[in-house]
Amino acid sequence: MKTENRFQQNVQNFGRFLSGMVMPNIGAFIAWGLITAFFIPTGWIPNESFGSLVGPMIKFLLPLLIGYTGGKIVAGTRGGVLGAIATMGIIVGADIPMFIGAMIMGPLGGYLIKKLDEIFEGKIPAGFEMLVNNFSAGIVGALLAIIAYQAIGPVVLGLNNILKAGVEAIVNAGLLPLTSLFIEPGKILFLNNAINHGVLGPLGIQEVNELGKSIFFLLETNPGPGLGILLAYWAFSKGTVKQSSPGAIIIHFFGGIHEIYFPYVLMKPILVLAVIAGGISGVFTFNLFGAGLVATPSPGSIFALMAMTPRGGWFSVLLGVVVSAVVSFLVASIFIKKSDDIEDEEELRSAKERVQNLKGKQKKQISENSPKYNISDIDKIVFACDAGMGSSAMGATTLRKRLKKEGFDIKVLHKAIEDIPSDAKIIVTHKKLTERARNKVPQAEHYSINNFMDSSEFDQLIERLKQ
């Protein structure tokens, strides 16, 4: 059992690392997607001049951002610079967008300069620090760019061609809907970001470069299956579960935070069949009617899907979402109507705890800090997560309301761990991320929680502020 949990944790950590290179740059991807949707020859407002931005952005800007972010995750800004230099070598050596190459070279550049700095630490004569640091980075960066251009680029290009051939074989065989057998359960295990940004996103962007749109952007982000689950609970459950469903629907479908429906599936694990059925039917519909998006919609809100839909594609995208929601609703209804214990409030609470366990969290709320700052010194509280979106944004909203109710006038921010302000006095994270946040800002008070949506999780923090 421990081996299984360790494997699951390692997979999730790897997935977080992959998505951590992409998610901070989602704004750039959306900007590129909007320019593509509007200004390419088949776009909403064809414009040759503005459309000329599409190629350089996809070939140079986006991979460089990924490479820089990957290096920065490993070794800070210095690692980011080396990651970008190394990524440039692999970009120039290929004719296709090198997103996979950027995900390799970025962290590699950061890792190498980090190790080199550790070797030189404490051995540089006084007054030569800047000289050694700058030239060591320049030499390593130049060598990495050359190696990437000559050796690593062709290998990554070959792997990319193999992956592309495999995907084309699946599509040509009509088996694309069956990917939902892996994607939908993977989402429940919190591999959604890894699947979407680490695998499907790069494949989709490459396809957009060739066809102008891609179905890969719809495989994981489709809100239909989760919507069907929540609608079924709203229609056929009782008590707390029924009352909480409408709010969850708004957060999931319009806000794009899919994690909100995961506890409702885990409440009755048999409902994974409903989301799989919804996913398969949705992908089949997308494929049948030629649906596709121009970039990853993030978060997976219906509004984001519509914004990333090319001209003439709204009907096919909406139809796929509706079909997947209806199928998921019908299958889920069968199991929910047969239940005799859905009204039990403890059932939902237990499911939420299982969600946290899947994310590698423990139930106990902890803080290893004694108060370090007076209340007058605390001008903000920072929620931090991998990307600074999603769960931390919801948690910031929940705490903001709780603080207002308690009479505190303290600003609440949500940030990615890498972007936590150095002057933050109080930082709140999921338990699994607390150590990373503590390494980033060791002088702050760090509070670990399990569920950003549960107001009772903040009791300890509120009591600390009252002291």
C-alpha positions in Angstrom: 0.0 0.0 0.0 2.8 2.4 0.8 4.5 1.6 -2.5 1.2 2.3 -4.3 0.8 5.7 -2.5 4.5 6.6 -3.2 4.0 5.8 -6.9 0.8 7.9 -7.0 2.6 10.7 -5.2 5.5 10.6 -7.6 3.2 10.6 -10.6 1.3 13.6 -9.2 4.6 15.4 -8.4 5.8 14.9 -12.0 2.5 16.1 -13.3 2.7 19.2 -11.2 6.2 19.9 -12.4 5.1 19.6 -16.1 2.0 21.8 -15.6 4.1 24.2 -13.5 6.1 25.0 -16.6 3.0 25.8 -18.6 0.4 27.2 -16.3 2.2 30.4 -15.4 2.4 31.2 -19.1 -1.3 30.4 -19.9 -1.9 34.1 -20.5 0.6 34.0 -23.4 -1.0 30.9 -24.8 -4.4 32.5 -24.7 -3.0 35.7 -26.3 -1.6 33.5 -29.1 -4.9 31.6 -29.4 -6.9 34.9 -29.7 -4.6 36.3 -32.3 -4.9 33.0 -34.2 -8.7 32.8 -33.9 -9.2 36.4 -35.1 -6.5 37.1 -37.7 -5.5 33.9 -39.6 -7.0 33.6 -43.1 -9.9 31.4 -41.7 -10.3 33.5 -38.6 -13.0 35.9 -37.4 -11.3 39.0 -38.8 -8.7 37.9 -41.3 -5.7 40.2 -41.3 -2.4 39.4 -43.0 -0.3 41.8 -40.9 -1.6 40.8 -37.5 -1.7 37.1 -38.6 2.0 37.3 -39.2 2.4 37.2 -35.4 1.1 33.7 -35.1 4.2 31.9 -36.5 6.9 33.6 -34.5 4.9 33.3 -31.3 4.3 29.6 -31.6 7.8 28.8 -32.7 9.8 31.1 -30.5 7.9 32.9 -27.8 5.9 30.1 -26.2 8.7 27.5 -26.1 11.1 30.1 -24.7 8.6 31.0 -22.0 8.2 27.3 -21.1 12.0 26.8 -21.1 12.6 29.9 -18.9 9.9 28.8 -16.4 11.2 25.3 -16.2 14.7 26.6 -15.5 13.4 29.1 -13.0 11.5 26.4 -11.1 14.8 24.5 -10.6 17.2 27.4 -10.0 15.5 30.7 -9.8 15.9 33.5 -12.3 19.5 32.4 -13.1 18.2 29.0 -14.0 15.4 30.5 -16.0 18.0 32.4 -18.2 19.9 29.2 -18.8 16.7 27.3 -19.6 15.8 29.9 -22.2 19.3 29.8 -23.8 19.2 26.0 -23.9 15.6 26.0 -25.4 16.7 28.4 -28.1 19.2 25.8 -29.4 16.5 23.2 -29.7 14.1 25.6 -31.3 16.5 26.6 -34.1 17.3 23.0 -34.8 13.7 22.0 -35.6 10.9 23.0 -38.0 8.0 22.4 -35.6 7.1 24.1 -32.3 9.4 22.6 -29.7 7.3 22.4 -26.6 8.4 19.0 -25.5 12.0 20.0 -26.1 11.5 23.2 -24.0 10.1 21.0 -21.2 13.4 19.0 -21.3 16.0 21.8 -21.9 14.5 24.3 -19.5 14.8 22.2 -16.3 18.2 20.8 -17.6 19.6 24.3 -18.0 18.5 25.2 -14.5 19.8 22.0 -13.0 23.3 22.4 -14.6 23.8 26.0 -13.5 22.5 25.2 -10.0 25.1 22.4 -9.7 27.9 24.6 -11.1 27.0 27.3 -8.6 27.2 24.8 -5.8 30.7 23.8 -6.9 31.9 27.4 -7.0 30.2 28.4 -3.7 32.7 29.8 -1.3 35.6 29.4 -3.7 35.5 32.6 -5.6 38.0 35.3 -4.6 36.4 38.5 -3.3 35.7 41.0 -6.1 35.4 38.3 -8.8 31.9 37.1 -8.0 30.1 38.9 -10.8 32.7 38.0 -13.3 32.7 34.3 -12.5 28.9 34.2 -12.2 28.3 35.9 -15.6 30.9 34.0 -17.5 30.0 30.6 -16.0 26.4 31.2 -17.1 27.4 32.4 -20.5 29.7 29.4 -21.1 27.3 26.8 -19.9 24.5 28.5 -21.9 26.5 28.5 -25.1 27.5 24.9 -24.7 23.9 23.8 -23.9 22.5 25.7 -27.0 25.0 24.0 -29.3 24.4 20.6 -27.8 20.7 21.1 -28.0 21.0 22.2 -31.7 23.3 19.4 -32.7 22.3 16.4 -30.6 19.2 16.8 -28.4 17.0 18.5 -31.0 17.1 15.6 -33.5 16.3 13.1 -30.7 13.3 15.1 -29.4 12.2 15.6 -33.0 12.3 11.8 -33.6 10.3 11.2 -30.4 7.8 13.9 -31.4 7.3 12.2 -34.8 6.8 8.8 -33.1 4.2 10.4 -30.7 2.5 12.1 -33.6 2.3 8.9 -35.6 0.8 7.1 -32.7 -1.8 9.8 -32.2 -2.6 9.9 -35.9 -3.1 6.1 -35.8 -5.5 6.4 -32.9 -7.5 9.1 -34.7 -7.5 7.3 -38.0 -8.7 4.1 -36.3 -11.6 6.1 -34.7 -10.4 5.3 -31.2 -10.0 8.9 -30.0 -13.1 8.7 -27.8 -11.6 5.8 -25.9 -9.0 8.2 -24.4 -11.7 9.2 -22.0 -11.1 5.8 -20.3 -7.9 7.3 -19.0 -8.5 11.0 -19.0 -11.6 11.1 -16.8 -10.4 8.8 -14.0 -7.0 10.6 -14.2 -8.8 13.9 -13.5 -10.4 12.5 -10.4 -6.8 11.5 -9.3 -5.8 15.1 -9.7 -3.7 14.4 -12.8 -5.8 16.9 -14.8 -3.1 19.6 -15.1 -0.5 17.0 -16.1 -2.7 15.5 -18.7 -3.9 18.8 -20.1 -0.8 21.0 -20.0 1.9 18.3 -20.1 0.5 16.0 -22.9 -2.6 17.3 -24.7 -1.6 20.9 -24.9 1.7 20.4 -26.8 0.0 18.0 -29.2 -2.9 20.4 -29.7 -0.6 23.4 -30.5 1.3 21.4 -33.1 -2.0 20.5 -34.7 -3.2 24.1 -34.7 0.0 25.0 -36.5 -1.0 22.6 -39.3 -4.8 22.7 -39.3 -5.8 25.9 -37.5 -7.6 24.1 -34.7 -7.3 21.0 -32.5 -9.6 18.6 -30.8 -6.9 17.8 -28.2 -7.8 21.0 -26.4 -11.3 19.6 -25.7 -10.4 16.2 -24.4 -9.7 17.1 -20.8 -11.2 20.6 -20.5 -14.8 19.6 -21.6 -17.0 20.6 -18.6 -19.8 18.4 -19.8 -19.1 15.2 -17.8 -18.7 17.0 -14.5 -21.8 19.1 -15.2 -23.9 16.0 -15.7 -22.8 14.6 -12.4 -23.6 17.7 -10.5 -27.0 18.1 -12.2 -27.9 14.5 -11.3 -27.1 15.1 -7.6 -29.1 18.3 -7.7 -32.1 16.5 -9.3 -32.1 13.3 -7.3 -30.2 13.6 -4.0 -31.3 15.1 -0.7 -30.1 17.3 2.1 -26.7 18.9 2.2 -25.6 17.3 -1.1 -28.6 18.6 -3.0 -28.2 22.1 -1.5 -24.5 22.3 -2.3 -24.9 21.2 -5.9 -26.1 24.5 -7.5 -23.1 26.4 -6.2 -20.8 23.6 -7.4 -22.4 23.8 -10.8 -21.6 27.6 -11.1 -18.0 27.2 -9.9 -17.4 24.2 -12.2 -19.3 25.2 -15.4 -18.9 28.9 -15.4 -15.8 29.3 -13.2 -13.9 26.4 -14.8 -12.7 24.9 -11.6 -13.3 21.2 -12.3 -11.9 20.0 -9.0 -15.1 21.0 -7.3 -17.0 18.0 -8.7 -14.4 15.4 -7.8 -15.8 14.8 -4.2 -19.2 14.1 -5.7 -17.7 11.3 -7.8 -15.7 9.9 -5.0 -18.9 9.9 -2.8 -20.0 7.0 -5.1 -17.0 5.7 -7.0 -19.3 3.9 -9.4 -20.0 7.4 -10.9 -16.6 7.2 -12.6 -18.6 5.2 -15.2 -20.8 8.2 -15.7 -17.9 10.7 -16.3 -16.3 8.1 -18.6 -19.5 7.7 -20.6 -19.9 11.4 -20.8 -16.3 11.9 -21.9 -16.6 9.2 -24.6 -19.8 10.6 -26.0 -18.5 14.1 -25.9 -15.3 13.3 -27.8 -17.2 11.2 -30.3 -19.5 14.2 -31.0 -16.5 16.6 -31.2 -14.8 14.2 -33.7 -17.9 13.6 -35.7 -18.7 17.3 -36.2 -15.0 18.5 -36.6 -14.9 20.5 -33.4 -11.6 22.0 -32.2 -10.1 25.0 -30.4 -7.2 27.2 -31.2 -5.6 27.1 -27.7 -6.0 25.6 -24.3 -9.0 27.0 -22.4 -7.8 27.6 -18.9 -9.6 27.4 -16.6 -12.0 24.9 -18.3 -15.0 27.3 -18.2 -17.6 27.3 -20.9 -16.7 30.9 -21.5 -13.1 30.0 -22.1 -14.1 27.2 -24.5 -16.2 29.7 -26.5 -13.4 32.3 -26.5 -11.0 29.7 -27.9 -13.4 28.4 -30.6 -12.5 29.4 -34.2 -15.1 31.0 -36.5 -17.9 28.7 -37.4 -17.1 26.2 -34.7 -19.4 27.2 -31.8 -22.2 24.7 -32.7 -19.9 21.6 -32.8 -18.2 22.6 -29.5 -21.5 23.3 -27.7 -23.1 20.2 -29.1 -20.2 18.0 -27.7 -20.5 19.7 -24.3 -24.3 19.2 -24.2 -24.1 15.6 -25.3 -21.5 14.7 -22.7 -23.4 16.4 -20.0 -26.7 14.6 -20.9 -25.0 11.2 -21.1 -23.2 11.7 -17.8 -26.4 12.9 -16.2 -28.4 9.9 -17.4 -25.8 7.4 -16.3 -25.3 9.1 -12.9 -29.0 9.3 -12.3 -29.3 5.6 -12.4 -26.9 5.1 -9.5 -27.9 8.2 -7.5 -31.6 7.3 -7.5 -30.8 3.8 -6.2 -28.9 5.3 -3.3 -30.5 5.4 0.1 -27.7 7.3 1.9 -26.9 10.3 -0.3 -28.7 12.6 2.2 -26.2 11.8 4.8 -24.0 14.9 5.3 -21.1 12.7 6.5 -21.0 11.0 3.1 -20.0 14.2 1.3 -17.6 15.2 4.1 -15.9 11.8 3.8 -15.6 12.2 0.1 -13.9 15.5 0.4 -11.4 14.0 2.8 -10.7 11.2 0.2 -10.1 14.0 -2.3 -7.5 15.5 -0.1 -5.9 12.1 0.5 -5.6 11.6 -3.2 -3.8 14.9 -3.4 -1.3 13.6 -0.8 -2.7 15.6 2.1 -3.4 14.6 5.7 -6.5 15.5 7.5 -4.9 17.3 10.4 -4.4 21.0 10.0 -1.0 22.0 11.1 1.2 25.0 11.7 4.7 24.7 13.0 4.9 28.4 13.7 4.4 30.4 16.8 3.1 33.9 16.0 6.0 36.0 14.7 4.2 39.3 13.9 1.8 41.7 15.5 -1.6 42.0 13.9 -0.6 45.6 13.0 2.3 44.3 10.9 0.1 41.9 8.8 -1.2 43.8 5.8 -1.9 40.7 3.6 -2.3 37.0 3.7 -1.1 35.0 0.7 -2.7 31.8 -0.6 -0.2 29.8 -2.7 -0.5 26.8 -4.9 1.4 25.4 -8.0 0.0 27.9 -10.5 -1.7 30.6 -8.3 -5.1 29.8 -9.9 -7.8 27.3 -9.2 -7.8 26.0 -5.6 -5.8 28.9 -4.2 -8.1 31.5 -5.9 -11.1 29.7 -4.3 -9.4 29.6 -1.0 -8.6 33.3 -1.1 -12.2 34.1 -1.7 -13.4 31.8 1.1 -10.9 33.3 3.6 -11.7 36.9 2.5 -15.3 36.3 3.4 -14.4 34.8 6.7 -12.1 37.6 7.6 -14.7 40.2 6.7 -17.2 38.3 8.9 -14.8 38.3 11.8 -14.1 42.1 11.4 -10.6 41.9 10.0 -9.5 44.3 7.2 -6.6 42.3 5.7 -5.9 41.9 2.0 -6.0 38.2 0.8 -3.9 37.4 -2.3 -3.6 34.2 -4.3 -0.2 33.5 -5.9 1.9 30.7 -7.4 4.6 29.5 -4.9 7.3 30.9 -7.1 5.6 34.4 -7.0 5.0 34.7 -3.3 6.0 38.2 -2.2 9.2 38.3 -0.2 7.5 40.6 2.4 4.5 38.2 3.0 3.9 37.7 6.7 1.4 34.8 6.6 1.2 32.2 3.9 -1.4 29.5 3.5 -0.8 26.4 1.4 -2.0 22.8 1.0 0.0 20.6 3.4 2.0 19.0 0.6 3.2 22.4 -0.7 4.0 24.0 2.6 7.7 23.0 2.6 8.2 24.5 -0.9 6.6 27.7 0.3 8.7 27.7 3.5 11.9 27.4 1.4 10.7 30.3 -0.7 9.8 32.7 2.2 11.3 31.1 5.4 10.7 34.2 7.5 6.9 34.1 7.1 4.3 32.2 9.2 3.2 29.2 7.3 -0.2 27.5 7.7 -1.2 24.2 6.1 -4.7 23.2 5.3 -6.5 20.5 3.5 -9.5 22.1 1.8 -9.5 25.7 0.5 -13.3 25.6 0.2 -14.0 24.6 3.8 -14.3 27.8 6.0 -13.7 25.7 9.2 -10.2 25.0 7.9 -9.3 28.6 8.8 -10.3 28.4 12.5 -6.7 28.1 13.6 -5.6 31.1 11.5 -8.5 33.2 12.8 -7.7 32.4 16.4 -4.1 33.3 15.7 -5.2 36.7 14.4 -7.4 37.3 17.3 -4.5 36.7 19.7 
